Amino acid sequence: MIIFSLDPGMIIRDMANLPPTEHNTYADIEAAYRCLVETYGVNEEDVILYGQSVGSGPTIDLASRLSRLRAVVLHSPILSGLRVLYPVKRTYWFDIYKNIDKIAFVQCPVLVIHGTADDVVDCSHGKQLWELCVDKYEPLWVKGGNHCDLELYPEYIRHLKKFVSAVEKSTRLQNSTGSITHNVDKHRMSTDCRDQPRASIERPDHSRPSTDFRDKPTSSVDQGEKSKKSVENVGKSTTAVDQPEKARNSIDRFGGMVRTVVLCNINCFKPNGAAEVGKS
């Protein structure tokens, strides 16, 4: 297991001949990580990233892009660069090291260590980051600890060893029980469950006969036609009645087509005039 640390001192030394930009620090940690993987053959799942103070920015940025990382340690971390100066409530485009927006993308266990008497980066930064972590580990709030002296407290190294041991133990348990494969299978099953609702799409085929019942009111239309014929036999039909009758005949022909494909009730296509004549 490799603990890969990035602290402000490393950033300052590595940027001696480079302009001090946020993106250059991201390139710095990326190059160091690639060296571990490509030159020394270190596996991603064997790496624990350790970021202190400003170094928590590049650390969280890299961790948010590595899905199989073993763990992350944040030592006196910052929410963002601007939030160190002023407790703003939102993230602005010109802010740097936006850890508050990236921490949710870190999927591995995260340990946060912060001193309660930190006069450079307030302890609230570490506490809020810990609250936003996806995989939280028991944090360490060093009582009376400042920004650069946490290593002098006995509980610091004790808690850090406990974290590393817990991560190693959980990995061995996963490898021995095969729980990783089991969890992957569970996730695959959950995606397969999306196919089940397809049956609900076919259900309208079973409910289609219910639309046939809408054709039953056509009998009332036929009765209306019979009564209309009887009225016409008596000789009470007028030219005003003949015009709706022509519209009715065209609607009836269209209605026959509609009923064959079981689309909707023919009554919805009846002209108002035809309806009134039917009632008469």
C-alpha positions, 0 to 999 in steps of 0.5 A: 500500500502506498500513501501518496501525500501532497502538501503545500511545501511540495506544491511550492517547490514543484512550482518554482519554475512554473506559474502558480496556477490551480491547473498546474497543481492538478497537472503536478499531482496527475504526473506524480500519480502516473509515475507511480502507476506506469513506472513503478507498477502500483495499482490504483486500489493500493493507493491512499491519497493524502492532502494537507491544507491547499494540497487537499484541492489537487488531492480531491480533484484526482480522487474524484476521477479515480473510481478504484482508489483505496482511500483519501486522507484530508489534513486541515482541508479547505472548502475552497480558496475563496471560502478561506478568506470569506464564508460565501454561501455559493461557488463563484466561477473565479473560485479555486480548489472547489472541494465543496463541489467535488467531494461528493464524487469521491467514492472511497473511504475518506478520513478528515483530520482538523484542529479545533484551534486552526487559525488559518483554515477554520475547523468548520471547513473540515467538518463540512467536507466530512458531512458531504463525503459519500463514504465517511470514516470517523473523523479526528477533531484535534482539540487545541490543534492548529494548522501545522502542528497536528502531527505533534498530538499522539491521537493524530498518528494513532487515529491515522494508523487505525484508519489504514488498518481498517481500510486494509482489513476491509479490502482483505474481507472483500477479497476473501468473501468475494463480496465485491463480485456479489455487489457488482451482481446486485447492481447488475440485477438492479439495472435488469429490473428496468426491463420489468415495467415493459409488461405495463406497456403491453397491458393496454392490449388487454384493456383494449376490449374495454374500448369496444364498449364505447361502440354500444352507444351506437345502438342509440344512434341506430334507434335515432335513425329508425325513429328518424326514418319513421319521421321521414315516412310521416313526411315531417322531414324538411330541407334543414333536416336533409342537410344534417342527414348528409353530414350524418351519413358521412360521419357514419361511414367514418364511424364504421372505419373508426370502430373497426380499428377501435379508436374512439367513440363515434359520438365524439364526431357527431355534429351539434346539428345532427345531435339535435335532429337525433333528439327530435 
